[in-house]
């Protein structure tokens, strides 16, 4: 093992300001993954776009970010981490302003593409910086801060987006990034030291094949439900392109020596590989569940957007509290035990969500959300610490983007799966329930006059109620599936190796 490099005194002195600056940039990027979702109907009317067209505001950002993310490590090796950070913040802030000023669909999609490209590096770079500027005994607390930052987006984004859209204008969903970006930029320029790892050659074949695979996969996941999956030639072509491109990338990575785009030393670290896999699972469960609740509360329960954000906010409170606790105990308690607690709490919350009804109040949502928030906090912080506990610091600039990429892909998979299951489950349940609405059903005799199947109005009202009940059954089934995935993942925690301590910046570990 090589000698561990001490943290420079100037970094020790300004650690607080460095942390605040990079986390502001991270929160800004994390918010933009979800904050624009609730503003889509307002954008659609303002920009005179169809429902199919307006979804490109989300798709363009997701695809651009996914393609640019793996480039982070190479860019750092060429320009240095500080310069990449500065360019990313400047580019993301300018792109946000362009989004807010857009007067046409093409303009906002182009600006969202720029947002995705420049914002891709912010989350992995902030994680790499926090790992480097903190001594081993404080890595757990640093990952708690980082985890809280990236969880703010998916948890508070819809509520903040709804409030800004209703009280101001959808453009403020993007304009709010400007003061945050400027303050983050000032702190990074003023306090963040340069870090330039070993220079590596750009493997163009590996970059192109991986970019095509990721881009096509994101397109497949994002547009699949809209185009009815494999009934569409577009979806078939995207799936085929993703598979072929990834196959070429995998063979190239394992057979070509010296110029592989993905450093194979990353794949030799069991903790990193297992941690990244768990990051994928957390993305599936977290983003999948979060995609279900707002639509359930707004479409079936009739909650307005702002109130939906309020009743789901306790999840964020639970996450923050758990991260504070975990930050204090992560260096003293076995990481696997903390993660098992987190997965168990998440499973309990999902089990509670299987008891939702159309007559309930918001109590169940608040309680289950808070418990799920605790589970997320108890899972994500030790997961991040475990994934990088045995990884050589020279690999952090390349490892953090892969870790973030798999979490993001997991989120895309989770959202696509639950939406597909919800759509098909609703249709099946509707067919089963509708079969009971027949003249021979004695229960229909108890209905008030005018609500029976004998009149067109009564039949329409019955069909509407059958649709609501069918949708409820589909939501319940989705929560059961999310719970099963969470429980099934718990035994896999045994694959994670217990590390004595996380390496400090500049240190190395044997493989």
C-alpha positions in Angstrom: 0.0 0.0 0.0 1.3 3.4 -0.9 1.6 6.2 1.6 -1.5 8.2 2.4 -1.2 11.8 1.4 -2.1 14.4 4.1 -4.8 16.9 3.3 -3.3 20.3 2.6 -3.6 22.9 5.3 -5.5 25.4 3.0 -8.1 22.7 2.3 -8.5 21.9 6.0 -9.0 25.7 6.6 -11.6 26.2 3.9 -13.3 22.7 4.1 -16.6 24.3 5.2 -16.8 26.8 2.3 -15.7 24.1 -0.2 -18.4 21.8 1.0 -21.1 24.6 0.9 -20.1 25.7 -2.6 -20.0 22.3 -4.3 -23.2 21.1 -2.5 -25.0 24.2 -3.8 -24.0 23.2 -7.3 -25.1 19.6 -6.6 -28.5 20.6 -5.2 -29.1 22.9 -8.2 -28.5 20.0 -10.6 -30.5 17.5 -8.5 -33.5 19.8 -8.3 -33.6 20.1 -12.1 -34.1 16.3 -12.5 -37.7 16.6 -11.0 -38.6 20.3 -10.5 -39.7 20.7 -14.2 -42.1 17.8 -14.2 -45.0 19.5 -12.5 -44.6 22.6 -14.7 -45.0 20.6 -18.0 -48.8 21.3 -18.5 -48.1 25.0 -18.1 -45.2 24.8 -20.6 -47.3 22.9 -23.0 -49.9 25.7 -23.2 -47.3 28.5 -23.3 -45.1 26.8 -26.0 -48.1 25.5 -28.0 -46.8 21.9 -27.9 -48.6 18.6 -27.9 -48.3 16.1 -25.0 -45.9 14.0 -27.0 -43.7 17.0 -27.9 -43.6 18.5 -24.4 -42.1 15.3 -22.9 -38.9 16.1 -24.9 -38.3 18.8 -22.3 -37.6 15.9 -19.8 -36.2 13.4 -22.3 -33.6 15.7 -23.7 -32.2 16.5 -20.3 -32.1 12.9 -19.1 -30.5 11.6 -22.3 -27.9 14.4 -22.5 -26.9 13.9 -18.9 -26.6 10.2 -19.2 -24.4 10.4 -22.3 -22.1 13.1 -20.8 -21.7 11.5 -17.4 -19.1 8.8 -18.2 -16.9 11.5 -19.7 -16.3 13.1 -16.3 -13.2 11.1 -15.4 -11.4 11.8 -18.7 -12.2 15.5 -18.7 -10.7 15.7 -15.2 -7.6 14.0 -16.4 -7.2 16.5 -19.2 -8.3 19.8 -17.6 -8.2 19.2 -13.9 -11.2 18.7 -11.6 -11.4 22.4 -10.6 -11.7 23.7 -14.2 -14.3 21.0 -15.1 -16.3 22.0 -12.0 -16.2 25.7 -13.0 -17.1 25.1 -16.6 -20.0 22.8 -15.5 -21.5 25.4 -13.1 -21.1 28.2 -15.6 -22.6 26.2 -18.5 -25.5 24.8 -16.3 -26.4 28.3 -15.0 -26.4 29.8 -18.5 -28.5 26.9 -19.9 -31.0 27.4 -17.0 -31.4 31.1 -18.0 -31.9 30.0 -21.6 -34.6 27.6 -20.5 -36.4 30.3 -18.7 -36.2 32.7 -21.7 -37.2 30.1 -24.3 -40.2 31.1 -26.5 -40.5 27.9 -28.5 -40.3 24.2 -28.0 -37.1 23.8 -30.0 -35.4 26.5 -27.9 -36.2 24.9 -24.6 -35.3 21.4 -25.7 -31.9 22.7 -27.0 -31.4 24.5 -23.7 -32.3 21.4 -21.7 -29.8 19.4 -23.8 -27.1 21.9 -22.7 -28.3 21.7 -19.1 -27.9 17.9 -19.2 -24.4 18.1 -20.8 -23.0 20.7 -18.3 -24.8 19.3 -15.3 -23.8 15.7 -15.7 -20.4 16.1 -13.9 -21.7 18.1 -10.9 -22.9 15.2 -8.7 -20.0 12.8 -9.2 -17.4 15.6 -8.9 -18.9 16.8 -5.6 -18.7 13.3 -4.3 -15.1 12.9 -5.4 -14.2 16.3 -3.8 -15.8 15.4 -0.5 -14.0 12.1 -0.4 -10.7 13.9 -1.0 -11.0 16.8 1.4 -12.1 14.8 4.4 -10.0 12.4 6.6 -11.0 8.8 6.8 -12.8 9.2 10.1 -15.1 12.0 8.6 -15.9 10.3 5.3 -19.2 9.0 6.7 -20.3 12.5 7.7 -19.2 13.8 4.3 -21.3 11.2 2.5 -24.2 12.1 4.7 -23.9 15.7 3.5 -23.6 14.6 -0.1 -26.5 12.2 0.2 -28.7 14.9 1.7 -27.8 17.2 -1.2 -28.7 14.8 -4.0 -31.9 13.6 -2.2 -33.2 17.1 -2.0 -34.0 17.1 -5.7 -36.3 14.1 -6.1 -38.0 14.8 -2.7 -38.5 18.5 -2.7 -38.4 19.2 -6.4 -42.1 18.5 -7.2 -43.3 20.6 -4.3 -41.0 23.6 -5.1 -41.8 23.3 -8.8 -45.5 23.3 -8.1 -45.3 26.3 -5.7 -43.2 28.4 -8.2 -45.5 27.5 -11.1 -48.7 28.4 -9.3 -47.5 31.6 -7.6 -45.1 33.0 -10.3 -44.6 31.3 -13.7 -43.1 28.1 -15.0 -40.1 30.0 -16.1 -39.1 30.6 -12.5 -38.5 26.8 -12.2 -35.3 27.6 -14.2 -34.6 31.2 -13.1 -34.2 30.0 -9.5 -30.9 28.4 -10.5 -29.3 31.7 -11.3 -28.5 33.0 -7.8 -27.6 29.5 -6.6 -25.3 29.0 -9.5 -23.5 32.3 -9.1 -22.9 31.8 -5.4 -21.6 28.2 -6.0 -19.4 29.5 -8.8 -17.9 32.2 -6.4 -17.1 29.6 -3.8 -15.6 27.1 -6.2 -13.4 29.7 -7.8 -12.3 31.1 -4.5 -11.7 28.0 -2.4 -11.6 24.8 -4.4 -8.0 23.6 -5.1 -6.9 22.0 -8.3 -6.8 18.3 -8.6 -5.4 16.7 -11.8 -5.0 13.0 -11.8 -2.9 10.9 -14.2 -3.6 11.7 -17.8 -5.4 9.0 -19.8 -6.0 8.6 -23.5 -9.5 8.9 -24.8 -10.8 5.6 -26.0 -13.0 7.0 -28.8 -14.5 3.6 -29.7 -15.4 2.9 -26.1 -16.9 6.4 -25.7 -19.0 6.2 -28.8 -20.4 2.7 -28.1 -21.1 3.5 -24.4 -22.8 6.8 -25.3 -25.0 5.1 -27.9 -25.9 2.3 -25.4 -26.8 4.8 -22.7 -28.6 7.2 -24.9 -30.7 4.6 -26.6 -31.5 2.9 -23.3 -32.7 6.2 -21.8 -34.8 6.9 -24.9 -36.2 3.3 -24.7 -37.1 3.8 -21.0 -38.4 7.3 -21.2 -40.6 6.9 -24.3 -41.6 3.3 -24.0 -44.8 3.8 -22.1 -45.9 6.7 -24.3 -45.4 4.7 -27.5 -46.8 1.4 -26.1 -43.4 -0.3 -25.9 -42.7 -3.0 -28.5 -45.7 -2.1 -30.5 -43.7 0.8 -31.8 -40.8 0.5 -34.3 -39.0 3.4 -32.6 -38.9 1.5 -29.3 -37.8 -1.7 -31.1 -34.9 0.1 -32.8 -33.8 1.9 -29.6 -33.8 -1.4 -27.7 -31.8 -3.1 -30.5 -29.3 -0.3 -30.7 -28.7 -0.2 -27.0 -28.1 -4.0 -26.8 -25.7 -4.0 -29.8 -23.8 -0.9 -28.7 -23.4 -2.3 -25.2 -22.2 -5.7 -26.5 -19.5 -3.9 -28.5 -18.5 -1.8 -25.5 -18.3 -4.9 -23.2 -16.2 -6.9 -25.6 -13.9 -4.0 -26.4 -13.5 -3.2 -22.6 -12.4 -6.8 -21.8 -10.2 -7.4 -24.8 -8.4 -4.2 -25.6 -5.4 -3.5 -23.3 -4.3 0.0 -22.3 -6.9 2.2 -23.9 -10.2 1.0 -22.4 -12.7 3.8 -21.7 -13.7 2.1 -18.4 -10.7 1.3 -16.1 -10.9 -2.4 -15.4 -9.5 -1.8 -11.9 -12.9 -0.4 -11.0 -14.5 -3.8 -11.8 -11.9 -5.6 -9.7 -13.0 -3.8 -6.5 -15.8 -6.0 -5.1 -17.2 -3.2 -2.8 -17.4 -0.7 -5.6 -19.2 -3.2 -8.0 -21.6 -4.3 -5.2 -22.2 -0.7 -4.1 -22.9 0.4 -7.6 -25.4 -2.5 -8.0 -27.1 -1.5 -4.8 -27.2 2.1 -6.1 -29.1 0.8 -9.1 -31.6 -1.0 -6.8 -32.0 2.1 -4.6 -32.7 4.1 -7.8 -35.4 1.6 -8.9 -37.2 1.6 -5.5 -36.8 5.3 -4.7 -37.7 6.8 -8.1 -40.3 4.2 -8.8 -42.1 4.9 -5.6 -41.8 8.6 -6.1 -43.3 8.3 -9.6 -46.4 6.5 -8.1 -47.4 8.7 -5.2 -47.9 12.1 -6.9 -50.1 10.6 -9.6 -52.1 8.6 -7.1 -52.7 11.6 -4.8 -53.6 14.0 -7.6 -55.5 11.7 -10.0 -57.4 9.5 -7.5 -57.4 11.4 -4.3 -57.9 14.8 -5.9 -55.1 16.6 -4.0 -53.8 19.8 -5.6 -50.1 20.0 -6.6 -49.0 22.0 -3.6 -50.8 19.9 -1.0 -49.3 16.8 -2.7 -45.9 18.2 -2.1 -46.8 19.0 1.6 -48.0 15.5 2.4 -45.0 13.9 0.8 -42.5 16.3 2.4 -42.1 14.1 5.6 -40.2 11.7 3.5 -37.5 14.4 3.1 -37.6 15.1 6.8 -37.1 11.4 7.6 -34.2 11.3 5.1 -32.5 14.3 6.6 -32.8 13.0 10.2 -31.5 9.5 9.2 -28.5 11.0 7.5 -27.7 13.1 10.5 -27.7 10.0 12.7 -25.8 7.8 10.2 -23.2 10.5 9.8 -22.4 10.1 13.5 -22.4 6.3 13.6 -21.2 5.2 10.2 -17.5 5.0 11.4 -18.5 3.0 14.5 -21.1 0.5 13.3 -20.9 -2.1 10.5 -22.1 -0.5 7.3 -24.0 -3.7 6.3 -26.0 -3.5 9.5 -27.0 0.1 8.9 -27.9 -0.7 5.3 -30.0 -3.7 6.4 -31.9 -1.4 8.8 -32.5 1.0 5.9 -33.8 -1.6 3.5 -36.0 -3.1 6.3 -37.5 0.4 7.0 -38.1 0.9 3.3 -39.8 -2.5 3.0 -42.1 -1.6 6.0 -43.0 1.7 4.4 -43.9 0.0 1.1 -46.0 -2.6 3.0 -47.9 0.3 4.6 -48.5 1.7 1.2 -50.2 -1.5 0.1 -53.0 -0.6 2.4 -54.0 2.6 0.6 -57.7 3.2 -0.1 -59.7 5.9 -1.8 -61.5 6.8 1.5 -58.4 7.3 3.6 -57.0 10.6 4.9 -53.4 11.7 4.4 -52.2 10.1 7.7 -51.0 6.9 6.0 -49.1 8.8 3.3 -47.3 11.0 5.9 -46.3 8.1 8.2 -45.2 5.7 5.5 -43.4 8.5 3.7 -41.5 9.5 6.9 -40.5 5.8 7.5 -39.4 5.5 3.9 -37.3 8.6 4.3 -35.6 7.1 7.3 -34.9 4.0 5.2 -33.4 6.0 2.4 -31.1 7.9 4.8 -30.0 4.7 6.5 -29.3 3.1 3.1 -27.8 5.8 1.0 -25.0 7.2 3.2 -23.4 3.8 4.2 -23.9 2.6 0.6 -21.8 5.5 -0.7 -19.2 5.0 2.0 -19.0 1.3 1.4 -18.7 1.6 -2.4 -15.6 3.8 -2.1 -14.2 2.4 1.2 -11.7 0.1 -0.6 -11.4 2.0 -3.9 -8.0 3.6 -4.8 -8.3 7.4 -4.7 -6.7 7.6 -8.2 -9.9 5.9 -9.4 -12.4 8.3 -7.7 -12.8 10.6 -10.7 -13.8 7.7 -12.8 -15.7 5.7 -10.2 -18.0 8.4 -9.0 -19.6 9.0 -12.4 -20.2 5.3 -12.9 -21.8 5.1 -9.4 -24.1 8.1 -10.2 -24.8 6.7 -13.7 -26.1 3.3 -12.4 -28.3 5.1 -9.8 -29.8 7.3 -12.5 -30.4 4.3 -14.8 -32.0 2.5 -11.9 -34.3 5.4 -11.4 -35.2 5.4 -15.1 -35.9 1.7 -15.0 -37.9 2.0 -11.8 -40.1 4.8 -13.3 -40.6 2.9 -16.6 -41.4 -0.4 -14.9 -44.0 1.0 -12.4 -45.7 3.1 -15.1 -45.9 0.1 -17.4 -47.2 -2.2 -14.6 -49.7 0.5 -13.6 -51.1 0.9 -17.1 -51.4 -2.8 -17.7 -52.6 -3.6 -14.2 -55.3 -0.9 -14.4 -56.5 -2.3 -17.8 -56.7 -5.9 -16.4 -58.4 -4.9 -13.2 -60.9 -2.8 -15.2 -61.8 -5.8 -17.3 -62.3 -8.0 -14.3 -64.4 -5.4 -12.4 -66.4 -4.4 -15.5 -67.4 -8.0 -15.9 -69.3 -7.8 -12.6 -71.4 -4.8 -13.8 -74.1 -6.9 -15.4 -77.9 -7.2 -15.0 -77.5 -10.3 -12.9 -75.5 -8.6 -10.1 -77.9 -8.1 -7.2 -75.6 -5.4 -5.7 -76.6 -3.0 -8.5 -80.2 -3.0 -7.3 -79.2 -1.1 -4.2 -77.8 1.9 -6.3 -79.8 5.2 -6.2 -82.0 5.8 -9.2 -80.1 7.0 -12.3 -76.8 5.4 -11.3 -77.5 1.9 -12.7 -76.3 0.5 -16.0 -79.8 1.0 -17.5 -79.1 4.6 -18.6 -76.2 6.1 -20.5 -75.5 8.6 -17.7 -75.6 5.9 -15.0 -73.4 3.6 -17.1 -70.8 6.3 -17.6 -70.7 7.0 -13.8 -70.4 3.3 -13.1 -67.5 3.1 -15.6 -65.8 6.0 -14.0 -66.0 4.4 -10.5 -64.8 1.0 -11.9 -61.8 2.9 -13.5 -60.9 4.5 -10.1 -61.1 1.1 -8.3 -59.1 -0.6 -11.0 -56.4 2.1 -10.8 -56.3 1.6 -7.0 -55.7 -2.1 -7.4 -52.9 -1.4 -9.9 -51.2 1.0 -7.5 -51.4 -1.5 -4.6 -49.9 -4.2 -6.8 -47.0 -1.9 -7.8 -46.2 -1.2 -4.1 -46.2 -5.0 -3.5 -43.7 -5.4 -6.3 -41.4 -2.6 -5.0 -41.6 -4.2 -1.5 -40.6 -7.6 -2.9 -37.6 -6.1 -4.7 -36.4 -4.3 -1.5 -36.7 -7.5 0.6 -35.0 -9.6 -2.1 -32.0 -7.2 -2.0 -31.3 -7.6 1.7 -29.3 -10.9 1.5 -27.1 -9.4 -1.2 -25.6 -7.1 1.5 -23.4 -10.1 2.5 -21.4 -9.5 -0.8 -20.1 -6.2 0.6 -16.7 -6.5 2.3 -16.2 -4.8 5.7 -13.5 -2.2 5.3 -11.3 -1.0 8.2 -11.4 2.6 7.0 -11.9 4.6 3.8 -8.7 5.7 2.1 -7.7 9.4 2.3 -7.0 11.6 -0.7 -3.9 10.5 -2.5 -3.8 7.1 -0.8 -4.0 3.8 -2.6 -5.3 0.4 -1.7 -4.3 -3.1 -2.9 -6.7 -5.0 -5.1 
